[in-house]
Amino acid sequence: MDNAGKLECNVRDCALIFEGGGMRACYTAGFVSMLLEHSLHFNYVAGISAGASHAVNYLSRDYVRARRSFTDIVQDPSFGDVSSWLKGEGYFNANYIYSQLPSQDGALPFDFGTFDRNPAECVIGAFLRYHGRMVYWYKRDMKTFEDLSLRVRASSSVPYLMPETVIDEQVYVDGGLHVGIPLEIAEEDGFERFVIVLTRERGFRLDPLPAIRIVNRVLDRHPIEKQALMTRHLRYNQSLERIERLEKEGKAFVFYPEAIDLSMMDRDREKLLSQYLAGHEQATKELPRLLSFLEDTK
């Protein structure tokens, strides 16, 4: 339901950044809910892949949907599986998840009215498959529910697991192909302080893609995408090192999952709910530290 009344932001001069990670984002959905429960409303939010879903749920101020998007959704028979993948719909059924499910008469409707009225900026990133670079969209690019849902879908279109997404005759895939943490765009937009919500534990580093013959054979058909995949670990690890430096300098509050036990493709509802609750508990425990950090930004 469209929340009535004027919407305001009470956290400024600090960017809120959500990392992707597929179903690992179920853990960090607990952080999204915690922010909304405590009325912490940032005026700039950026997300990639599953982090894009966090960003739009947060800006629609729907803490229940923030949870259900990663816990209840797996019970939906149209969510997707190997059979939908074989039919070309994707292992995660992209058209259903991003267009039908969140529609007003869908099983998990999205409050576009509140999102649209929210004065905060929303930034969503996806990877241009045949150009080898990121594209970022802002709220000015998302004037309708269809505009928004298509861009969240593009940001989340995992190569080979989900169909690519076409917008204005350009082909997009998951923004995680580049890095998956939209820190760089927030810095380009002038921010110097950040709340960064990650889906990997502290100290994690991404390993290079293993040299598997069948993988190389598939990727050789798409040399630009192959180059991005083969070098992704370098960009991702550099981004993590940058985040660690910002944290040491007092310029970033970083949420690292402490008890995460999820893969990108987990779909056990009880496990997902347990992980959401663990994330929410950790987020609540870290609230005093977050408030102290935000106080310094004023």
C-alpha angles and dihedrals in degrees: 000000000000108000110232125226138043118314121217137184122227100182114069136165090033126091121220110216128190123197120213126229110148113246091356084081088072086082093052091046082079088063091051091053092047092055092051094044089056094042095242103158117183120200095216124045128173129184141169128203109331085002088063089059088051091050096052095042089051093050091048084055092228109142092173092056089046087064100036092051088069105027112033096032093075090065092060109105090219094054091100141247140176092305092055089046091054089051090055095252094110135254082268104041098237099187092051097042098047104029112023104029096053096041118113092260094037128110092258107027119200120223098231092166092063092042091052095048093046105106092213121109118246121202122189124182133204135172121250100228100206098035100047099227142100125258121199125203126203132200090271086066093051105060095142136037088250092054090051098044093048092053094047087050092049091051090052102042100122108206115254092000095066135026116265116254123236120208121173090346092304122119118229135186135181114317088222087079087080103037112306095223112090096209096122095058092049089053090048088052089059104261120143100177126057146185103208120192112198131188095210127075123255112282095023118146126186117240122223117268107270118248100247115166097221091048091051090049092055094043094048087073089063108039096174092051090044091054090051093050094046092052099036094099090059094053093041094050091046089053091051090051090050090051092050090053092050090050092052089049091054092246098112138049105204125197109207115182109243101188104027116150104168139113125211090259104040113140106169102126097206092049092047092050090049090050092048090053091048090052092048091049092050092046091052091048090053094047095099090053090048092050090050090052093048091049088060090056094061 
